[in-house]
Structure formats: structure tokens, C-alpha cells
């Protein structure tokens, strides 16, 4: 599990926040293509926002007319007409505000949906090494939390920038129309506002990146402790895990409060700047009204327009915080999209014909790290034969990884019927290989769905037949909903043996010409193991099977046994001949006999 103050990273993993920040402009430029499919909706929203901004400025003109032409002169007819016009204007403003709010929300959600789809699709195109160097919780955080930040910004920012920006422009024009000198006084404070907003933005971007990175740490910690709950309880580490989470949560709280402090400070500072300008206008403008330099209506319209500009300008200062959070979230989602597979199909890769002759490991050297080979050697596996790779307990068993092209060998080649598997498509290669791993991987779905995962469109009879061969049908019938019984996350509602039998049934349903069984019977009790072993032996007829095993009982009846030691072929032959050589096989065989 991860550390307390800083989550430890597996070798090769890039720490969140370790990459240099991408400029906001570059992130914004990359987001632009996502808006293209929504141009019609964007134009509609822009038109609605433009009219709303015009109506806001127009309402200030109406205020001037109410005071100067109705109230000051006592004209009731003008007052009635202005009130009716005001009601119509605000009704139209309400309808158009709904239109642009809904349309911008649609655009924002649609864009983030597409980004999530692309990021998730890219994840499934990546090679297995991505999953070994990247915490799944960090990936989840990018698809969910970061996506939510982008979604929030895309929904709010257009309204803040376009509608509020046009409102400010319209009111500015009206202010200059009313009294250009006082308008100039008011706008001398804008450069100061711009400087403050830029400073706040820089600080917010930094704390946003730190906060999202720490949120990823929390995702990782939560996931690890939930999955590892049996270990936590068995070793009575509940208090330790609570304290560990509280410390990580406190660290996130402190980063978030830095962000909140900057965000909360931006509005009051802008208010103080606005209050300074408003005070100057009230003093000098009020004296001009007293001295009849301009009308009461013009003065109050000017004050109303200036006050109406307050909320849009305040939104601008707040939008910066939202924007910086969104840029940080989008940057991290784009990083996920930019990951590239290390194992790729060659240009012009062909479909692998149906397997018919042999599998060859030709001077293969395979490693996770360049300085340490975990598999090397030569081996030819003939069609229809069972070839166990016997690996002593505690040693790595990696034979199937290059065969399935989860990784490519650093030297040599794996050939099927004489073809280098690097020259064939992934689909045509992997559809001919069935895999049952020692670590059983099941999905939070029904028993039926987990078995049928091997072959879309499988009939119920085929599913049942596969379950029977794997000795799983008996316990499936005992379940309340039979094949439709939910098995929980990672099959937690099943026993270890039941999970393994479902995995075997899944491989049986696929019915491939090549089988890879990675200690596939290790989780079964003695009786089930005997029944499944008999079923697997029947299934192996006329099929090529690579059985990666730790127990000698699993391999001793095979056509040929390959003994692996430190990733190399140490010995090979049939059981009797290997016992007669007095080598590593005989030594470990005798140890296992004694352990019984």
C-alpha cells in the first residue's frame, strides 16, 4: 500500500504533478476542435447571450426614462408604457437566459462525454506495461474528477465570458453616452483589475494542479484499502488506515484551502477597487446633479449601469478560478489520451491463419527492465501436445506474455507455424489463444455474463456445457438465480475455487486451438481439481496447451516437461527421464514429496 505523506510509486510510474505544466493557451487551443460539431448550438447560445446583454443595457436606458420623463414630470402615461416595456424586456431576458444556459450545458456535457470516450478508448489500446506502471485509481480520477472540472467550466465559462462580456461592453457604451468624463474615471481602474486577476489566476492554476494530484492519491488510498479489507481486518490495522487516510485527507484539505483563500480574496479585492471608483463618481456626479449639470435620470442611470457592471466583472474574477481548474483537468485528461502503446501492430500486419503445426520460441529474450531478462531460451511446441512449463514456487512465470504479445521480446522471436507473431494482427493472434491465469479476474456481473465474456453471442446451452466441463455447473445450480446470479466485484461473492472454475469455463467456451493454463487448478479443492483436470485433459486433445505450473502433480503426465529456472530452460523431457537425471527437477520433486 501507499505511504502516508507521499504515495510511493512503482518503478517507471510518473508522479502526479511531476510533469511540467502545459501553458493554458496550448490546452485551450487543443480544446477548440471539440467545439466544431456544436457550431449551430454555439451560434444559438451566442445570439441569446447577445440579446440578454443588450436587454441588460437597455434596462438602464428605461431607468433614465422613468426618472426624467415620467417621475420628474409626473407623466403617468409614459410611466405605464415604460412599465409594460420593462415587463416585456425581462420576460424575454428570462426565456433567452434559459436557452443559453441549457444549450451551453449541453455543449459542455457533450464535449466532456467525447473526451471521456476518447480517453477510455485509448486506455484499451495501450500495452500491458501501462497498467503495471499506473495506479488504476489515478486513471479513474482523471476520467471522473478531472472530467467534472472541465464540464463545469465549459458550462459556465461561455456564459461568464460572452454574456457578461457583452453586458460590460453594452453598459460601457451607455456610460460614455451618459457622461464620458465620469466613464473615463471609472475605467482608469480597469488596468489595476486586470493585473490582480492575472496574479490570482497564476496562483489558482498552481494550487489546482496540486489539489487534483492529491485527490488522485486519495482515490488510490481508498481503492487499496477497500480491496485489501480482509488483510486490514486480519492484521487489525483499521486504526492505522483511518489515521493514514486522515493525514492524506488533511493534506488535500490544506491544498484546497489555499485555493479557496485565493478564490475568496479575488472578489473582495475587486469590490474594493469598484467601491473606490463608485465613491469618486458619487461625489463628483452628485455635485453635478445638485448644480444641474446633468439630469437626475442620467445620474441614476449612470450609477445603475456602473452597479450592473459589478456582477459581470465579479464573474470575470471568479471565472478565472474555474478556468484554471478546467485547464488543469483538461491537461491531465489529454495526458491520458496521449499515452501510446509500446507494443503495436506492424504496418501491413496480416491475419494469422488457423494454427496447424507448431509454436517456436526462437532465441527469445524477454524482460520488463532492460537490465534483467526474466525469460530466455529456445523451445518448439508441436500442435496437439501438452507442454508444461514447470516453474519452482516463488519464481516468475512469464512464458505466455510474449506469446499473447502483452510484451514483445527484446531479442529473438515467437513464431506460430513459422510466422513471427509481430507480423500478424492482435485480433487474429489472440482469438486463437485461451488463457486462464493464476489470479482469477472476474467482473461485477452475472455468472452468465462472465462465462460468455469469452465469446459474444454464445447460447445458453453452450454456456451450460462449458460450465459442466469446468465442473462449475453444480454450484451454479445451487445459486438463487443460477446463471443470472450476480457475483460481486472481482467475484467476491464466490469462493476461490468457484471463481477459478468460472475462469476455466470462460476459456473452454472460447474453444481456441491454443490453451495457456497458468496454474489454473491451484484454487480448487482436491475433488474439484481431479474432476477439472480430467475435463481439461479431454479438452486438450488435438490442442496445444502450455501449462505453467508450480506443482509437479500437475505436470508429471505431460508429453514433455520444460523446467524453468531464473527465466531459462534448465531441463526438459518426460517425468521418468527427468527423475533419472538427478537434476533440479528430481531435487524439487523429492522436496514436494516430503512436504506431503
N, C-alpha and C positions, 0 to 999 in steps of 0.2 A: 504494500500500500504506500501511498504518497507521504511525504514528510509533512511537518506541521507548518513551519513558517515559509517553506518553499517546496513545492511539489517536486520530487525527484523525477528526472527524465530518463527514459531508456536511451541507450546509446543510439545516436543518429536522430533523435527527436528534436525538433526545433521548439524552443520555449516560446509560449505566448508572449508577445511584446518584444521578442528578441530581434525581429526583423525591423529594419529602419522604416519609419513612417513614410507612406506614399503621399505626395503632395495632394491637397484637396482638389486642385484643378484637374489632376490626372484621373482621380476617382470619378469626379463629375463628368468628365469627357467620356469615360467608359460607360457611364450610366445612360448617356444620351440615346444609343441605339435601342434601348428598351422602351423608349417613348414612341418610336416610329409607328408601331401598329395601332397606337391610340391617338393619332393626329386629329381625327374628326372629333373625338370626345374632348381632346385638349382645346381645340378651337371653340367648341361649345362652352366649355368651362371658362375660357378666356373672355368670350363675349359676355357671359353672365357676370363675371367679375368686373369687367369694364363698365357695364351698366350700373352695377351696385356702387362702384366707386363714384360714377357720375351722379347718382342719386344722393349719395352722402354729401358731395359738394353742393348739389342743388338744394338740399335741405337748409344749408346755411344762407343761400340766397332768399329762400322763403322766410327765414327768420328775420332778415333785413326788411322784407316787405311787410311782415306782420307788425313790426315796431314802427317803421316810418310811415306806411300808407294806411294802416288800419288803427293801431292803438294810439299813435300820436295825433292822428287826425279824426279819430272817432268814426271811421268808415266801417259800418257793420257789414255791408255787402262784400267789401274787399276781404274782411275778416272771414266771412262764410266761405268765399271762394278759395281762399288760401288754406283753410282747414280741410276742405274737400280734397284739394290738390295734395295736401300733406298726407292724408289718409291713403290716397291712391298711390303716391310715391312709396310709402313704407310698405304697402301691401305688395307692390311689385318687387321691392327690395327683398321682402321675406321669401317670395317664391323663387327669385333668382339666386338668393343665398342658399336655399335648399338644393337647387340644381347644381351649382358649382361645388358645394360640399359633397354631394353624393357622387358626382362624376369624378372629382379628384380622389375620393376614397376608392372608387372602382379602379381607377388607373393605378394608384399606389399599391393596392392589393394584387392586381393582375401582374404588375411588374415584379413584385416580390415572389409571387407564385412561380413565375417563369424563372427567376433567379434560383429559387429553391429546387425547381425541377432540374435545371442545368447542373447545379452543384451536386445534387443527389445522383443524377445520371453519370456525372464524371467520376464520382466515388466508385461506381460499379465498373468503370473502365480501367481502374488503377490496378497495379500489380499487388501481390500479396505483401510485399515489403512495406507498402504504405500502412497497412493495418498493424504491422508489428512495431512501427515507429511512431504511431499516432494514437493517442488515447481516444477511444470512442466517445467519451463524454465531451471532449473538445470539439469533435465533429458535430455532435448533437447541439452544442451551444452555438455553433456558427449557423446551423440551419434554422434554429428556433429563436434564440435570444437576439442574435445579430440581425436576422431577418426581420424581427419585430421592430427593431430600431429603424431600419431602412423603411419599413412600411409606414411607421408613424411619421417619419419625415416627409415621405412622398405624398402623404395625405394632407399634411399641414403646411409644408413649406410653400407650395404653389399659391395657396390662399394668402399666406402671410406676405409673400413677395409681390405677387401680381395684384391681388385686390387691394392690399394695404399700400403697396407702392403707387398704384394708380390713384388711390384715395389721397395720398400725400401730394401727388402731383396736381390733382384737381383742386385741392384746398390751397395749395401754394399759389396757383394761378389766381384763385379768388382773393387770396390775401393781398397779392400785388395789385389786383384790380381795386380793392378797397382802400389801401394805403401803402404805397410802395416803400416809403421810408421805414415804417414800422416793420414791414415784411423783411427788409434787409437786416434790421436789428435782430429779428427773430432768427434769421438764417445764418448770422455770424457765428452762432453756436454749433452749427452742423459739423464743421471740421473736428471740433473737440469731441462730439458724439462719435464720429467715425473712428477716431483714434482709440477711444475707450472700447468700442465694440470689437475692434481688431485685437486689442490686448486680451479682452475676455475670451475671444474665440480661440486664441493660441493656447491659453491655459485650459480651456474646456476640452480641446482636442487631446491634450496630453492626459488629463485625468480620465477621459472617456476610454482611451486605449488601455490604461491601467485597470480601470474598473471592469471592462469586458474580459481582460485576461484573468483577473481574479475570479470572475464569475465562472469561467471555464474550469478553474481549479476547484470551485465548489461543486460543479457538475461531476467532475472526476471523483471527488471525495465521496459524494452521495452515492454514486453508482457503485463504487468499490465496496462501500460498507453494506449496501443493500444486497449485492451479490454475495458478499462474504459474510452475511449474517450468521450462518451456522458456526463459522470459525470465531467470530466475535463473541458469540454466546458461549461456545465451548471453552474458550480461554478467559471468560469473564472480563472482557475488555470494553464493556459498554461505557463505563465512566471515562476511560481513555479516549474512546471515539467521540463521546459527547464533548470533552474538552478540546479535542483536536478540531472538531467542526466549529466550536465556538470561537476558537482562535482564528480560523480561516474566515469565518463569518464576520468577526470583528475587523479583520484586515480589509475585507470588502466594504464594511460599513465606513471605515475611516477614509477610504478612497472615494466612496460615494459622497461623503460629507464634504470633501474637498471640492467635488464637482458642484454640490448643492450650494456651498459657500460662494463660489464664483458666480453661479447662475442667479442666486438670490441677490447678490450685490449689484448685478448689472442693471436691474430695473430701478432700484432706489437711486443709483448714481445718475441714470438717465432722467429720473424725476427731478433730481436736484438741478440738473442742467436746464430742464424745461421750466422749473419754477423760477430760476434766475431770469430767463428770457421773459416769462409771463409777468414777473414783477416789474420789469422795465417798461413793458407795453402798458400795463395797467396804470402806472404812474403818469407816464407822459401822454398816453392816449386818453386817460381820464381827464387830464387838464385840457386837452384839445376839445373834448366834448363840452366841458364847462365853458370854454371860450368860444364855442360854436364854430370851431374849425372844421369839424365833420359831424355827421348826424349820429343821434343815439343808436339808430338801427344799424348803421355801418359799424359803429364801435362794438356793439354786442355781437354782430355777425362776425367781426374780426376775432373777438375773444372766443366765440363759439367755434370758429374754424380752427383757431390755434389749439383749443382744448380737444377738438375732434381729431387733430393730428397726433395727440398724445398716445392713444391706444395703438394706432398703426406703428408709430415709432417704437413704442414699448414692445410690440410684437416682433419688430425687426431685431431688437436686442435679444429677445427670447429665442427667435428663430435661429440665431447663431448657435446657441447651445444645442438645439435639436439637430441642426445641420451637421455640427461636428460629431455628434453621436452617430448620425447616419453615415457619414463618411468613414468613420472608424469601423462600423459594422459592415458596410459595403466592401471596404478594403479586405476585411477578413473573409467575407464570402467569396470575393474574387480570388483570394489566395487558394481557397479550396477548389475553385474552378480551374485554376492554373496548374494544379498538380498534374503531372504527366506519368503514365505507366513506364516502368523500366523494362518490362517485358512486352514487346509489341509484335504484331504480325508483320512479316516481311512484305514489302511491295510485291504484288503478284502471287501471294500465297495461294496454294491450291487446296482443294478438298482432299482429305486423306481417304483413299479407298478403303473398303471393308478389310479389317485385319485378317491376314491369311497365313503368315509364315512365322515371323519372329520379332522380338524386341531386342535391340542391341544397345548396351551401354558401352560406347567405344571410347576408351581412354578418358572417361568422364571425370572432370574435376568440378566440384560444386561447393560453394561456400556462401555464408551470409556476410562474412567480412573477408576482404582480400587477403589478409594475412593468415587465415586459418581455414583449411579445407575440412569439410565435415563429411564429404563423400568423394571417393576417387577409386577408379579401377575399371576393369573390363568385364563384361558379362553378356551372354547371349541366352535369351529365354525363348524356347520354342513354343509354338502355338499348341494349345491344349494341355500344357503341362502346369503343374503346381510348383512354384519356386519360392519356398520360404526364405526370407532374409532374416536370419536369426541374429538378434541384437541383444547382448547382455543387458540386464536391467541397469537403468541409470545412464545408458548411453543414448545418444541422439539417433533417431531413425528417420532418415531424410530421403529414402530411395524414391518415394512417389512424387516428391516435389518437382524434380526436373522432368519426370515422365508426364505430368499434367501441365507442365510449363507454368507452374506457380513461380518458379525461378528458372533462369537459364544457366547452364553450366558455364564456368569461367574458362573451361577448356574441354576439348573433345565434343562428342555429340551423342544424343539419344536418337536411335533410328527405329522406325517401325516399318517392317517389310522393306528395309533398305533406304527409306526416305528419312532425311533429317527432319525431326518434328518442328524445327524452326521454320521450315519451308511450307508448312500446312496451316490451315486456318484453326483458330482456337475451337470453334464450334465442331468442326469435323473430327478434331482430335479428342476433345473431352466427351463427346457423345458416345464414344466407343469405350470409355473407361468408367467403371463404377467404383465408388470409394466409400469405405466405412472406416472412420477414424477412431482412435482410442478415446478421444474426448468427444462424446456424443453431442451433436449440435441439432437441436430441435427448435421449432418455432412455437410461439404462443398462439396456437390454433388447434383445430381438432386433430384427432388421430388420423382420420381420413386425409386431411389436407397435408399432414406431414409425410405420409407414405406416398401420396400422389404427387408430391413435390418433384419426384424423380421424372415423371412423365405426364405432361398436361394432357387431359382428355382420357385418362385411364378409367376404365369401367369399374363398377363396384366389385364385380366378380374377379377382375384382375387384382384389385387391391386386397380382397379377401384371400386370394390364392397366394399372394406374396406374403401376407401376414401368417398364413398357415405354414408355409415353407420355413419362415423365420421363427416358428414356434411362438408367435405373438398372438394368434387368434384366440387362444383360450382366455388369456387375461383381458383381451379386448371385449369379449362377450360378457365378461363379468362386470364391465363398467356400466354405469347407469344409462348412458346414451350410446353405448357401443362405439362405432366408428366416429360418431359425432361428439364424442366426449372431448372437452377442452383439456389440454394437458399443462397449461400454465407456462410462464416464462421459462425458456430453456428446458421445458418438460419437468418442472419442479414437482408436479403432482404425481409423477411416476417414480418407481424405484429405478435404481441404476441398471438392473438387468432388463427391465421393461423398456427403458429408453434405448438401450443398445439393440434390443430386438427390433424396435421400430426402425432404427437406422439401417439394420440389415435388411428388413423388409423393403425399405426405400431403395436400396441398391439392387435387390432382387427384381423389383418392379421395372427398373431401368433396363434390365436384361442385356448388359453390354458384353462384348466379346472378351474384354479385359477387365479383371477384377483386382482391386487393391484393398486388402484387408489389413488394416493397421491394428493388430492385436484386437480384432473385432469381437472376440468372445471373452475378453478379460473381465467384463462386468456381469457375467452370467453365473448362476449357481451351478453346481456340478451336474444336476439332472438336465437343466436347460442347455448347458454347454454341450452335453452329449448329443441332445436332440438337434440343436442348431448346427453342431459340427457335422452331423450326418447329412443334414439338409444342404449345408454349404458344399460338402463333398459331392453330392449329387448335382448341385448347380455348377460345380467346377468342371464337370465332364465336358470335353470339347471346348473348354475355355482356358485362357491363360490367366493364371492367378498368381499375383505377388502377395505373399502373406508375410507381413512384417510382424515378428513375434518375439516375445521375451521368454516365453515358457517352452521348454523342449517338448512337452507333451503335444503342443500344437503342431510341431514341425516334423516329428520323427518318422511319420508315414509318407512324407512327400517324395516326389520323383527325384528331387535333388535339393539339398540344403546348402544355402550360402551363409557362411558365418562371417559377420561383420565385426570389426574391432577398430575403434578410432576412425570410423569412416572408410576403412579399407576392407577388401575381401581377404580375410585371414585364411579361411579354408572353404572347400566346397566338396560335396559328394553326398552319398546316401548315408543314412543313420549308422548302419553297421560299419561301413568303411571309416567314417569319422571317429567312431569309438575305438577302432583298431589303430588309428594313427597316434594316439596318446598326445593329442594337441589340446588346444584351448576348448574345443567342443567337448571332449571327453572330461576334461577337468571341471568345467562348469556343469556338465550333466551329472557328475558324481556329487557336486555340491547341492544341486537341486534334489537329488535323491535323498541326501542326508537331511535336508530341510523338512522333508515329509515326515 
